[in-house]
Amino acid sequence: MQKKAAHRLRPLRRLATAVLLAAFSAAAQAQIVEHLLEPTDLANARAALEDSIVAEGLMPASVSEFGDMLKRTAADLGHPADIYRDAVILTFCSAQVAGRMTSENPRHIALCPLSMALYNLPSEPQRVYLTYRLPATGTPGGAQAEALLGRIARRTAESLGLDGHRTIH
């Protein structure tokens, strides 16, 4: 009797698993915010982003020339060389935000440093995308990080004269 009941429940378990996976996938996708900055080029957008980070009293800790790395490794690794026209990732850390998030949960160390990326596509040299991942902690520290990232994105668009920039995701 128990085997029959377990067998009948198997499709329900599969359905529940599929629903949960879809929900987690949607939540993960929702954590990425993207702003369209146009018309501008990547060099001007990068300078504006760097200035916006500094205006918050922070220093970009590192800059990853992500597009160049993909171009360099394309032949050896088999991925397309022309995914981006150009792409960079800037990382930075706010001691205030990091202190708050890690005091809420020591595992939040994995969310530091914060990063923001700029990229454009080969077919759209005057259209730059500014994108970043939200911490999605559901905590006051996470909200503080989200507010910081939002301010930096807005200031970047404003310094480019793009007050009406569009948030895509």
RAFENQUI-V311592 format. One record per backbone hydrogen bond with DSSP energy under -1.0 kcal/mol. NH is the residue of the N-H (numbers start at 1). CO is the residue of the C=O. If there is no record, write none. Layout:
((NH;CO) (NH;CO))
This chain:
((5;1) (6;2) (7;3) (8;4) (9;5) (13;9) (14;10) (15;11) (16;12) (17;13) (18;14) (19;15) (20;16) (21;17) (22;18) (23;19) (24;20) (25;21) (26;22) (27;23) (28;24) (29;25) (30;26) (32;29) (33;132) (35;130) (36;166) (37;128) (40;126) (45;41) (46;42) (47;43) (48;44) (49;45) (50;46) (51;47) (52;48) (53;49) (54;50) (55;51) (56;53) (57;54) (58;53) (61;91) (62;91) (64;89) (66;64) (67;87) (69;65) (70;66) (71;67) (72;68) (73;69) (77;73) (78;74) (85;120) (86;120) (88;118) (89;64) (90;116) (91;62) (92;114) (98;94) (99;95) (100;96) (101;97) (102;98) (103;99) (104;100) (105;101) (108;105) (109;106) (110;107) (111;108) (112;109) (114;92) (116;90) (117;131) (118;88) (119;129) (120;86) (124;121) (127;124) (128;37) (129;119) (130;35) (131;117) (132;33) (134;31) (143;139) (144;140) (145;141) (146;142) (147;143) (148;144) (149;145) (150;146) (151;147) (152;148) (153;149) (154;150) (155;151) (156;152) (157;153) (158;154) (159;155) (161;158) (162;157) (165;162) (166;36) (168;34))
